[in-house]
Amino acid sequence: MALSLAYAAFLPVAAPLASSAVQRRAEKHLVSLQTPAHDRPTLDLATVFRDNAPFAWRALRRLGVPERDIEDVCQEVFVIVHRRLGDFEGRSSVRTWIYGICARVASDYRRSGRVRREVVTDAPPDDVGEPDQHDALAMKQARATLDRILDTLDDDKRSVFVLYEIEQLQMADVAEALGCPLQTAYSRLHAARKLVQAGIERVAQEGGAPR
């Protein structure tokens, strides 16, 4: 519980969702991928996308994909979902299954060399109203701090931490999503918590902890 309270200030209070324009473009692309009616699997791609795109977007962001690339990487995830939808056996929830795909795609992205560190400036977003500018900037900085701490974790520990601590999946679902034994998932979480705690303490010592 102490650890949860310590890093809670860094966790985003809302998912960074795709804009309506991005959502429409992605949906249009996915419609073009739809399987012909006579071959269509039980699960409908458009419905799966509509129900799961927001959390996939959020998970990818916390798994290390910067906002400028989220649209493309999220589209990659759902292209894979489309290809494999007919093979989905229902042994886990659709959401757990998609989390596993997100974790693998994010890991591939992080290893691809496309990652460049984003710079957090002192200026709040242009579309934030005057009364909320301070809170918006504080939230942006807190998210950037969380991202820097998560960047110290390897892909396995980061995935377990994000799915369990931030997305609050059950550990059995986390292990299923990541394709690892349950005890391995717990071990990775234990190690990740230590590293995150160390990162929070380091930030606090540097005077960067949220107030």
C-alpha positions, -999 to 999 in steps of 0.1 A, spaced: 0 0 0 29 24 8 43 19 -26 10 25 -43 6 58 -24 41 68 -33 37 65 -70 0 73 -73 9 110 -78 27 101 -110 -1 80 -125 -23 96 -152 -58 103 -141 -72 99 -176 -62 80 -207 -48 101 -236 -74 91 -261 -73 95 -299 -90 126 -311 -123 121 -330 -105 127 -363 -79 101 -355 -107 77 -343 -126 82 -376 -94 76 -397 -86 44 -378 -122 32 -381 -122 39 -418 -90 19 -422 -103 -10 -402 -135 -11 -421 -114 -17 -452 -98 -47 -435 -131 -63 -426 -134 -100 -435 -161 -109 -460 -194 -117 -443 -193 -155 -451 -158 -158 -436 -163 -133 -407 -153 -146 -372 -177 -145 -343 -161 -113 -330 -167 -83 -352 -135 -62 -358 -153 -28 -357 -169 -37 -324 -136 -50 -309 -119 -18 -320 -146 5 -307 -147 -13 -273 -109 -16 -269 -91 12 -287 -91 36 -257 -74 13 -233 -50 0 -261 -41 36 -267 -34 42 -230 -15 10 -226 8 17 -255 15 52 -241 26 38 -208 45 10 -225 68 36 -240 52 47 -273 53 85 -275 21 104 -284 33 114 -318 35 77 -328 5 64 -309 -18 65 -339 4 45 -361 14 20 -335 -22 15 -323 -32 9 -359 -4 -18 -361 -20 -34 -330 -54 -36 -346 -41 -48 -379 -27 -78 -359 -60 -81 -341 -77 -83 -375 -53 -110 -388 -57 -131 -357 -93 -125 -348 -105 -157 -364 -79 -177 -343 -90 -162 -310 -102 -191 -288 -117 -172 -259 -95 -188 -233 -89 -152 -220 -109 -120 -224 -106 -101 -256 -91 -72 -236 -64 -95 -220 -56 -108 -255 -52 -73 -269 -30 -63 -240 -7 -91 -249 -5 -78 -285 0 -42 -272 29 -54 -250 46 -71 -279 41 -43 -304 53 -17 -279 84 -38 -272 92 -41 -309 87 -4 -312 111 4 -283 137 -18 -298 133 -4 -333 153 27 -328 123 49 -336 121 61 -299 133 97 -293 128 113 -259 101 139 -258 109 172 -243 86 186 -216 85 224 -219 73 250 -194 44 259 -217 11 242 -212 -9 228 -241 -24 255 -263 -59 242 -260 -60 243 -222 -81 271 -207 -67 297 -184 -81 283 -151 -67 248 -157 -33 257 -171 -14 250 -139 -31 217 -133 -26 207 -170 11 215 -169 15 196 -136 -2 166 -151 19 167 -182 51 169 -161 39 141 -138 32 119 -169 67 127 -182 82 118 -148 64 85 -148 76 78 -183 112 84 -173 109 61 -144 92 34 -165 120 38 -191 144 24 -165 126 -10 -166 132 -37 -191 103 -47 -213 92 -76 -192 91 -57 -159 75 -27 -175 47 -47 -191 38 -64 -158 40 -32 -139 18 -13 -164 -8 -40 -168 -11 -48 -131 -4 -15 -113 -17 10 -138 -43 -9 -158 -52 -30 -127 -56 -63 -145 -57 -94 -123 -23 -111 -121 -36 -142 -138 -47 -120 -167 -14 -103 -168 4 -136 -170 -20 -148 -197 -15 -116 -217 23 -118 -216 25 -156 -220 45 -162 -189 39 -184 -157 20 -167 -129 50 -169 -105 72 -153 -131 48 -124 -135 48 -119 -97 86 -120 -96 88 -94 -124 63 -72 -105 83 -74 -73 114 -64 -91 96 -36 -110 82 -22 -78 116 -19 -63 129 0 -94 99 23 -96 102 30 -58 139 39 -63 130 61 -92 104 80 -71 128 84 -43 154 98 -67 130 123 -82 119 134 -47 156 140 -37 160 160 -68 130 181 -59 108 169 -87 81 150 -68 46 163 -73 31 183 -45 
